[in-house]
Amino acid sequence: MGQSERLIVVHDDPAELASLDRRLWTEAPADSFLAHGVVDEGRDKDQPILLTGRTVAPNGARNILIADGEWRPAALDYDRAFFLFDEATIAGARSAWKSLGDKQDIDRHYWAQEEGRWVQKA
């Protein structure tokens, strides 16, 4: 993603969104701050990164990050979709991966953490 691109981060749990918002404000190193906001807290359209429970992008984002491990077909309406999952949601992630393989014009990539680094697997 380039500097002028926008992103929505989707999570179904408002408490998790609030936690992510808090961590981005307090735990991110000063030299890597990510300007962001939470949907419906004002100025949604101005936020480069918008945390939300919906797949609609009031900020005009063309990129979506699904952070709760629950695939949403609406992600295919975006230019780029990032799908995060964990052990608890891996079965759904595998199902989504397989179903996306049948679609034309979908370029799938899978990354995994190994020894603290991200490694492309497929």
Disulfide bonds with the S-S distance in Angstrom:
none
